[in-house]
Amino acid sequence: MTIASQQADASAISPMKIYDWFDGPYPARVRIALAEKGLLPKIDFVSVNLWTGEHKEPDFLAINYSGTLPVLELKDGTLIAECTAITQYLDTLDGNPTLTGETPLEKGIIHMMTKRAEIEFLDAVSVYFHHATPGLGPKVELYQNAEWGTKMGEKAVRGMRYFDHLLKSRPFVAGDKFSMADIAVLGGMIFASLVKLPVPEDCVALKAWHAKMQERSSVQIWRAMVEQGAPKS
Ligand SMILES: N[C@@H](CCC(=O)N[C@@H](CS)C(=O)NCC(=O)O)C(=O)O
């Protein structure tokens, strides 16, 4: 199905749309946030195939200039890209922000730790994937710099060690409560596993936190959606 025909289908029945790809690590962040908030039934997913480069075609670039997934589209056509922005929007819809913080201090710490999870870990894994491996293939990867990719792979492993250190003294990435920052580190773990960038054996606290995350129903729901496989085109 093309993006345009999926758009027509979705708009007939649903108030919100998410453009994403079923097993993408960044899309995983928003799907887990939706599951945490009980919002999955309110969403129609529009598949944009990363492997065929649909996200770099003019149709999709008109939706998100950055050519990345996921993107949230509201009923009035407003488009919100970037996982953090989408999560913040979804989390505050019901006036009960459970993922992005209630107090100014919580909001500040969660924002900082989410950004750090992206810069030091998840985004570094992404650069590793796009530059040090075949990535999404020659049609999509028009420029690759293997040396830069390898450096970013090393940075991601340093990031794992940083979060391991942090999680020795707190239950969750931003402190006492599960938050958007945990979801961002989970995104890093999901991407690292997909690209076979192993977590160092001695990162015991990170591994224990990761095992605990697998018990959350939101993560189990996300995994079940992935196991359903690629949508039929
Ligand atoms: N900063 C963006 C990054 C999104 C991102 O990189 N998404 C991946 C999907 S897993 C993507 O679209 N990659 C395609 C590409 O970079 O060509 C966000 O947080 O939403």
PDBQT file of the ligand as one rigid body, heavy atoms in Angstrom, charges set to zero:
ROOT
HETATM    1  N1  LIG A 301      15.954  12.247  16.079  1.00  0.00    +0.000 N 
HETATM    2  C1  LIG A 301      14.983  11.405  15.425  1.00  0.00    +0.000 C 
HETATM    3  C2  LIG A 301      15.690  10.202  14.845  1.00  0.00    +0.000 C 
HETATM    4  C3  LIG A 301      14.747   9.290  14.115  1.00  0.00    +0.000 C 
HETATM    5  C4  LIG A 301      15.451   8.193  13.323  1.00  0.00    +0.000 C 
HETATM    6  O1  LIG A 301      16.673   8.222  13.071  1.00  0.00    +0.000 OA
HETATM    7  N2  LIG A 301      14.657   7.211  12.912  1.00  0.00    +0.000 N 
HETATM    8  C5  LIG A 301      15.127   6.113  12.106  1.00  0.00    +0.000 C 
HETATM    9  C6  LIG A 301      14.117   4.981  12.210  1.00  0.00    +0.000 C 
HETATM   10  S1  LIG A 301      14.668   3.679  13.230  1.00  0.00    +0.000 SA
HETATM   11  C7  LIG A 301      15.149   6.514  10.663  1.00  0.00    +0.000 C 
HETATM   12  O2  LIG A 301      14.202   7.085  10.189  1.00  0.00    +0.000 OA
HETATM   13  N3  LIG A 301      16.234   6.173   9.963  1.00  0.00    +0.000 N 
HETATM   14  C8  LIG A 301      16.300   6.306   8.548  1.00  0.00    +0.000 C 
HETATM   15  C9  LIG A 301      17.489   7.017   8.045  1.00  0.00    +0.000 C 
HETATM   16  O3  LIG A 301      18.171   7.701   8.832  1.00  0.00    +0.000 OA
HETATM   17  O4  LIG A 301      17.729   6.887   6.840  1.00  0.00    +0.000 OA
HETATM   18  C10 LIG A 301      13.878  11.030  16.411  1.00  0.00    +0.000 C 
HETATM   19  O5  LIG A 301      14.125  11.032  17.617  1.00  0.00    +0.000 OA
HETATM   20  O6  LIG A 301      12.742  10.758  16.000  1.00  0.00    +0.000 OA
ENDROOT
TORSDOF 0
